[in-house]
């Protein structure tokens, strides 16, 4: 067993060393290509007063990203070329490096949706790497941030962006989420917190088996946490407070996301002006019906659609076709499977543990509670894990099938209420 452990440890170290060497080599090539690409940057214009104000405000924010916005001049340059992206994951956080035409740039996450095979970007030099102000005449950092700020404040009026005559997008009013909209967003995941915390409860119970004379404290804590998690998993959901909803009016636009390698469409970006909309993917075919017509789009401050056009509505869906809390059963079943598997791997003599547990239950004496629990813990964890599996696997499968049928009913409903000529 020790030999296997050292082999696995050695393999992880070699893999990590290989990744580090590969990353450092790539970063060296990035720095060289960036120096070369800077020579081909074309001076395009000067920063506008609005752009200067925006960058100054971003530069004043706290945190390490402020250097990404601290400009070293007012000149705006044009760069052209292929897009490339790579990164390295450190402590579950990935540091990404974006390249356009061989030049490393800072590109906000929203801008990634507007990348093409051949790209043209406007950039300004900063203390770190050039910052992308605009990309492919479709993305504007200025418009994007101002649109988010207007949504946050709920200020009615025209959203920033370039619009053709008669196609401007306006924020016309504000309201709060309805109870049905809150349920539609949160109901499926209700109880997930308790189901996931079950893993902590089982870990504490397993750990208590090696605590010696303090084992009873571990059992008390683990048992109390287990009961609390089960209550959290099965209790009636408590919904959050209604979130502000902004009502926009205008003509929506759609942008296909194409894989540069396979030329396959990977997704679709829906926008109202400069604001990107987050939506249920089942809505997309029906949203396209309004691609040339002005509609109302009711969205939360972070861009999630509550309602689109006269028919697509999360609240109406929940009212007509109630959803279920089935993700909690999936999480609980995974925790149960992990508990059984890890207990069988890291403990020995499960059959002996079960036999001795039966003796103690029937009244056999033990030198101490710690000794008794040392033998009882593996059998208890296995039995508890099997119970979780037996209860939650059927419920998870039933919930999945019900959710699948619900989506089909919703699709049929929208197909009936949205006129075929509009699709």
C-alpha positions as CSV (number, residue, x, y, z in Angstrom):
1,X,0.0,0.0,0.0
2,X,2.9,2.4,0.9
3,X,4.5,1.6,-2.5
4,X,1.3,2.5,-4.3
5,X,1.1,5.8,-2.3
6,X,4.6,6.8,-3.2
7,X,4.1,5.9,-6.9
8,X,1.0,8.1,-7.0
9,X,2.8,10.9,-5.2
10,X,5.7,10.7,-7.6
11,X,3.4,10.7,-10.6
12,X,1.6,13.8,-9.3
13,X,4.9,15.6,-8.7
14,X,6.1,14.7,-12.2
15,X,2.8,15.9,-13.8
16,X,2.9,19.2,-11.9
17,X,6.6,19.8,-12.8
18,X,5.8,19.1,-16.5
19,X,2.8,21.5,-16.4
20,X,5.0,24.2,-14.7
21,X,7.8,23.8,-17.3
22,X,5.2,23.9,-20.2
23,X,3.6,27.0,-18.7
24,X,6.9,28.9,-18.2
25,X,8.0,28.0,-21.7
26,X,4.7,29.3,-23.1
27,X,5.0,32.5,-21.1
28,X,8.5,33.1,-22.4
29,X,7.1,32.8,-26.0
30,X,4.2,35.1,-25.1
31,X,6.6,37.8,-23.9
32,X,8.7,37.5,-27.1
33,X,5.7,37.6,-29.4
34,X,4.2,40.5,-27.5
35,X,7.4,42.5,-28.0
36,X,7.2,41.8,-31.7
37,X,3.5,42.5,-32.0
38,X,3.9,45.9,-30.3
39,X,6.0,47.0,-33.2
40,X,3.0,46.5,-35.5
41,X,0.5,48.4,-33.4
42,X,-1.2,51.1,-35.4
43,X,-2.0,54.4,-33.8
44,X,-5.7,55.0,-34.3
45,X,-7.0,57.8,-32.1
46,X,-6.9,59.4,-28.7
47,X,-9.1,58.3,-25.7
48,X,-12.4,60.1,-25.4
49,X,-13.2,62.0,-22.2
50,X,-15.7,59.2,-21.3
51,X,-13.1,56.5,-21.8
52,X,-10.6,58.5,-19.6
53,X,-13.1,58.9,-16.9
54,X,-14.0,55.1,-17.0
55,X,-10.4,54.0,-16.9
56,X,-9.6,56.4,-14.1
57,X,-12.5,55.0,-12.1
58,X,-11.5,51.4,-12.7
59,X,-7.9,52.2,-11.8
60,X,-9.1,53.5,-8.4
61,X,-10.7,50.2,-7.4
62,X,-9.1,48.1,-4.8
63,X,-7.3,44.8,-5.5
64,X,-4.6,43.5,-7.9
65,X,-6.6,44.2,-11.1
66,X,-6.2,48.0,-10.7
67,X,-2.9,47.8,-12.6
68,X,-4.7,46.3,-15.6
69,X,-6.6,49.6,-16.0
70,X,-3.9,52.2,-15.2
71,X,-3.1,53.6,-18.6
72,X,0.3,54.9,-19.5
73,X,-1.0,57.2,-22.2
74,X,-4.0,58.4,-24.0
75,X,-3.2,56.8,-27.4
76,X,-5.5,54.1,-28.7
77,X,-4.0,51.5,-31.1
78,X,-5.4,49.0,-33.6
79,X,-4.3,45.4,-33.4
80,X,-5.3,42.6,-35.7
81,X,-4.9,38.8,-35.8
82,X,-5.8,35.4,-34.5
83,X,-7.1,34.9,-31.0
84,X,-5.4,32.5,-28.6
85,X,-6.0,31.8,-24.9
86,X,-4.2,29.7,-22.3
87,X,-3.8,29.6,-18.5
88,X,-2.7,27.8,-15.4
89,X,-4.8,26.7,-12.5
90,X,-3.5,27.6,-9.0
91,X,-5.5,26.7,-5.9
92,X,-8.7,26.1,-8.0
93,X,-8.4,29.5,-9.7
94,X,-7.3,29.8,-13.3
95,X,-5.1,32.7,-14.4
96,X,-5.9,33.3,-18.1
97,X,-3.7,34.9,-20.7
98,X,-5.4,36.3,-23.9
99,X,-3.5,36.9,-27.1
100,X,-4.7,38.8,-30.2
101,X,-2.3,38.7,-33.1
102,X,0.5,37.5,-30.8
103,X,0.0,40.4,-28.4
104,X,-1.0,39.6,-24.8
105,X,-4.0,41.8,-23.9
106,X,-6.5,42.2,-21.0
107,X,-10.0,41.2,-22.3
108,X,-13.0,41.3,-20.1
109,X,-14.9,38.0,-19.9
110,X,-17.9,39.5,-21.8
111,X,-15.6,40.3,-24.7
112,X,-14.8,36.6,-25.2
113,X,-18.3,36.2,-26.7
114,X,-17.3,38.4,-29.6
115,X,-14.0,36.7,-30.6
116,X,-13.8,35.7,-34.3
117,X,-11.3,33.8,-36.4
118,X,-9.6,37.0,-37.4
119,X,-10.0,39.9,-34.9
120,X,-9.6,43.6,-34.9
121,X,-9.3,45.3,-31.5
122,X,-8.8,48.8,-30.1
123,X,-6.4,48.8,-27.2
124,X,-4.8,51.2,-24.8
125,X,-1.4,50.6,-23.1
126,X,-1.5,50.0,-19.3
127,X,1.0,49.2,-16.6
128,X,0.4,45.5,-17.2
129,X,-0.7,44.6,-20.8
130,X,-2.8,46.5,-23.3
131,X,-6.4,46.7,-22.4
132,X,-9.1,45.9,-25.1
133,X,-11.5,48.8,-25.4
134,X,-13.4,47.5,-28.4
135,X,-13.5,44.2,-30.4
136,X,-14.6,43.5,-33.9
137,X,-17.1,46.5,-33.9
138,X,-19.4,44.4,-31.7
139,X,-18.0,44.7,-28.2
140,X,-17.3,48.0,-26.3
141,X,-15.9,48.0,-22.8
142,X,-17.3,51.5,-22.3
143,X,-20.8,50.6,-23.4
144,X,-20.8,47.3,-21.5
145,X,-19.8,48.9,-18.1
146,X,-22.2,51.8,-18.5
147,X,-25.1,49.5,-19.4
148,X,-24.4,47.4,-16.3
149,X,-24.2,50.5,-14.1
150,X,-27.5,51.8,-15.5
151,X,-29.1,48.4,-14.8
152,X,-27.7,48.4,-11.3
153,X,-29.2,51.9,-10.6
154,X,-32.4,51.3,-12.5
155,X,-32.1,54.6,-14.4
156,X,-34.7,54.7,-17.1
157,X,-33.7,55.9,-20.6
158,X,-31.6,54.8,-23.6
159,X,-29.0,52.1,-22.9
160,X,-25.5,53.0,-24.2
161,X,-24.4,51.5,-27.5
162,X,-24.5,51.9,-31.3
163,X,-28.0,51.5,-32.6
164,X,-29.5,52.0,-36.0
165,X,-32.3,54.5,-36.3
166,X,-35.5,53.1,-34.7
167,X,-33.6,50.2,-33.0
168,X,-32.5,51.8,-29.8
169,X,-33.0,49.9,-26.5
170,X,-34.4,51.7,-23.5
171,X,-34.9,50.9,-19.9
172,X,-38.5,51.8,-19.5
173,X,-39.5,50.8,-16.0
174,X,-38.6,48.7,-12.9
175,X,-40.4,46.1,-10.8
176,X,-39.6,43.3,-8.4
177,X,-39.6,39.5,-9.0
178,X,-42.9,37.7,-8.5
179,X,-43.1,34.7,-6.1
180,X,-43.4,32.4,-9.1
181,X,-40.3,33.8,-10.7
182,X,-38.4,33.3,-7.5
183,X,-39.5,29.7,-7.3
184,X,-38.6,29.1,-11.0
185,X,-35.1,30.3,-10.4
186,X,-34.5,28.6,-7.0
187,X,-36.8,25.6,-6.6
188,X,-34.8,23.0,-8.4
189,X,-31.7,23.7,-6.3
190,X,-33.6,24.0,-3.0
191,X,-32.2,21.7,-0.3
192,X,-28.8,21.4,-2.0
193,X,-26.9,23.1,0.8
194,X,-28.1,20.4,3.3
195,X,-27.4,17.6,0.9
196,X,-23.8,18.7,0.3
197,X,-23.2,19.3,4.0
198,X,-23.9,15.6,4.6
199,X,-20.4,14.9,3.4
200,X,-19.0,17.0,6.3
201,X,-21.2,15.2,8.8
202,X,-20.0,11.8,7.6
203,X,-16.4,13.0,7.6
204,X,-16.7,14.1,11.2
205,X,-18.2,10.7,12.2
206,X,-15.5,8.9,10.4
207,X,-12.8,11.0,12.0
208,X,-14.2,10.4,15.5
209,X,-13.2,6.8,15.2
210,X,-9.6,7.7,15.5
211,X,-9.9,10.4,18.2
212,X,-9.3,8.0,21.1
213,X,-10.8,9.2,24.4
214,X,-12.4,12.2,22.7
215,X,-14.4,10.0,20.3
216,X,-17.7,10.7,22.0
217,X,-17.3,14.4,21.2
218,X,-16.8,13.6,17.6
219,X,-19.9,11.4,17.5
220,X,-22.0,14.0,19.2
221,X,-20.9,16.7,16.8
222,X,-21.2,14.5,13.8
223,X,-24.6,13.1,14.8
224,X,-26.0,16.6,15.4
225,X,-24.6,17.8,12.1
226,X,-26.1,14.8,10.3
227,X,-29.5,15.5,11.8
228,X,-29.2,19.2,10.9
229,X,-28.2,18.3,7.3
230,X,-31.2,15.9,6.9
231,X,-33.5,18.6,8.2
232,X,-31.9,21.2,5.7
233,X,-32.3,18.7,2.9
234,X,-36.0,17.9,3.5
235,X,-37.4,21.1,5.0
236,X,-39.8,23.3,3.1
237,X,-37.8,25.8,0.9
238,X,-37.3,29.3,2.1
239,X,-37.2,31.7,-0.8
240,X,-35.0,34.7,-1.1
241,X,-36.3,38.3,-1.2
242,X,-37.6,39.5,-4.6
243,X,-34.8,40.9,-6.8
244,X,-35.2,44.0,-8.8
245,X,-36.3,43.5,-12.4
246,X,-35.6,45.9,-15.2
247,X,-38.0,46.2,-18.1
248,X,-36.2,46.9,-21.4
249,X,-37.8,47.7,-24.7
250,X,-36.1,47.4,-28.1
251,X,-35.0,45.0,-30.9
252,X,-33.0,42.1,-29.6
253,X,-29.9,41.0,-31.5
254,X,-28.3,37.5,-31.6
255,X,-24.7,36.6,-32.3
256,X,-23.6,33.1,-33.1
257,X,-20.5,31.7,-31.2
258,X,-18.5,29.7,-33.7
259,X,-15.7,27.3,-32.9
260,X,-12.6,28.5,-34.8
261,X,-11.4,24.9,-35.3
262,X,-14.5,23.0,-36.3
263,X,-16.5,26.0,-37.6
264,X,-19.5,24.6,-35.6
265,X,-21.9,26.9,-33.8
266,X,-21.3,26.4,-30.1
267,X,-23.9,28.9,-28.7
268,X,-25.8,32.1,-29.2
269,X,-25.3,35.4,-27.5
270,X,-28.6,37.3,-27.0
271,X,-28.4,41.1,-26.5
272,X,-30.5,44.1,-25.8
273,X,-28.3,46.9,-26.8
274,X,-25.0,46.4,-25.1
275,X,-26.5,44.2,-22.4
276,X,-26.0,40.5,-22.7
277,X,-29.0,38.4,-21.7
278,X,-28.8,35.2,-19.7
279,X,-31.6,32.8,-20.6
280,X,-32.8,29.2,-20.5
281,X,-31.4,27.5,-23.6
282,X,-34.9,26.0,-24.3
283,X,-36.1,29.6,-24.9
284,X,-33.7,30.3,-27.8
285,X,-35.8,29.0,-30.7
286,X,-38.7,31.1,-29.5
287,X,-36.6,34.2,-28.8
288,X,-35.4,34.1,-32.4
289,X,-39.0,34.7,-33.5
290,X,-38.6,38.3,-32.2
291,X,-35.2,39.0,-33.7
292,X,-36.5,41.7,-36.0
293,X,-39.3,43.0,-33.8
294,X,-39.2,45.3,-30.8
295,X,-40.1,43.5,-27.6
296,X,-40.1,43.9,-23.9
297,X,-37.4,42.0,-22.1
298,X,-37.7,41.8,-18.3
299,X,-34.3,41.0,-16.7
300,X,-32.7,41.0,-13.3
301,X,-29.7,43.3,-12.7
302,X,-27.3,40.5,-13.6
303,X,-29.0,39.9,-16.9
304,X,-31.2,36.8,-16.3
305,X,-34.4,36.9,-18.3
306,X,-37.7,36.7,-16.3
307,X,-39.8,37.4,-19.3
308,X,-39.2,37.9,-23.0
309,X,-41.9,39.1,-25.4
310,X,-45.5,38.5,-24.7
311,X,-45.3,34.8,-24.0
312,X,-41.9,33.6,-22.7
313,X,-42.2,33.8,-19.0
314,X,-40.5,32.0,-16.1
315,X,-43.3,32.8,-13.8
316,X,-46.0,31.5,-16.2
317,X,-43.9,28.3,-16.7
318,X,-43.8,27.7,-12.9
319,X,-47.5,28.4,-12.6
320,X,-48.5,26.0,-15.4
321,X,-45.8,23.4,-15.0
322,X,-44.5,23.4,-11.4
323,X,-40.9,22.3,-11.1
324,X,-39.5,19.9,-8.5
325,X,-36.6,19.9,-6.0
326,X,-34.6,17.0,-7.5
327,X,-31.0,18.3,-7.5
328,X,-30.9,17.7,-3.7
329,X,-31.5,14.0,-4.3
330,X,-28.7,13.8,-6.8
331,X,-26.3,15.5,-4.3
332,X,-27.4,13.2,-1.5
333,X,-27.0,10.1,-3.6
334,X,-23.5,11.2,-4.6
335,X,-22.6,11.8,-0.9
336,X,-24.0,8.3,-0.1
337,X,-21.9,6.6,-2.8
338,X,-18.8,8.5,-1.8
339,X,-19.3,7.5,1.9
340,X,-19.7,3.8,1.1
341,X,-16.8,3.8,-1.4
342,X,-14.3,5.6,0.8
343,X,-15.3,3.6,3.9
344,X,-14.7,0.3,2.1
345,X,-11.3,1.6,0.8
346,X,-9.9,3.1,4.0
347,X,-11.3,0.6,6.5
348,X,-10.8,-3.2,6.9
349,X,-13.1,-5.9,8.2
350,X,-16.5,-4.4,7.4
351,X,-18.1,-7.8,8.2
352,X,-16.3,-8.0,11.5
353,X,-17.4,-4.4,12.3
354,X,-21.0,-5.3,11.6
355,X,-20.8,-8.4,13.7
356,X,-19.3,-6.6,16.7
357,X,-21.8,-3.8,16.3
358,X,-24.5,-6.4,16.6
359,X,-22.9,-7.7,19.8
360,X,-22.8,-4.3,21.4
361,X,-26.3,-3.5,20.4
362,X,-27.4,-6.8,22.0
363,X,-25.7,-5.7,25.3
364,X,-22.1,-6.9,25.0
365,X,-19.7,-4.7,27.1
366,X,-16.7,-2.8,25.9
367,X,-13.6,-1.4,27.6
368,X,-14.6,2.1,26.5
369,X,-16.9,4.0,24.1
370,X,-13.9,4.8,22.0
371,X,-13.1,1.1,21.5
372,X,-16.7,0.4,20.7
373,X,-17.0,3.2,18.2
374,X,-13.8,2.3,16.5
375,X,-15.4,-1.0,15.4
376,X,-18.9,0.4,14.9
377,X,-18.0,3.5,12.8
378,X,-17.2,1.6,9.5
379,X,-20.5,-0.4,9.6
380,X,-22.5,2.7,10.6
381,X,-21.1,4.7,7.7
382,X,-21.7,2.0,5.2
383,X,-25.2,1.4,6.4
384,X,-26.0,5.1,6.4
385,X,-24.5,5.5,2.9
386,X,-26.6,2.6,1.6
387,X,-29.7,4.1,3.1
388,X,-29.0,7.4,1.4
389,X,-28.5,5.6,-1.9
390,X,-31.7,3.6,-1.5
391,X,-33.8,6.6,-0.7
392,X,-32.3,9.3,-3.0
393,X,-31.4,7.4,-6.2
394,X,-35.1,6.6,-7.0
395,X,-36.1,10.1,-6.1
396,X,-33.3,11.5,-8.3
397,X,-34.2,9.4,-11.3
398,X,-37.9,10.2,-10.9
399,X,-37.1,13.9,-10.6
400,X,-35.0,13.8,-13.7
401,X,-37.7,12.1,-15.7
402,X,-40.3,14.6,-14.4
403,X,-38.1,17.5,-15.3
404,X,-37.5,16.1,-18.8
405,X,-41.2,15.7,-19.3
406,X,-41.8,19.2,-17.9
407,X,-39.4,20.8,-20.5
408,X,-41.2,18.9,-23.3
409,X,-44.6,20.3,-22.1
410,X,-43.2,23.8,-21.9
411,X,-41.8,23.5,-25.4
412,X,-45.2,22.3,-26.7
413,X,-46.9,25.1,-24.9
414,X,-44.7,27.8,-26.5
415,X,-45.0,26.2,-29.9
416,X,-48.8,26.6,-29.6
417,X,-48.9,30.2,-28.4
418,X,-46.2,31.7,-30.6
419,X,-47.4,32.0,-34.1
420,X,-45.7,29.6,-36.6
421,X,-45.1,32.5,-39.1
422,X,-42.9,34.2,-36.5
423,X,-40.5,31.1,-36.0
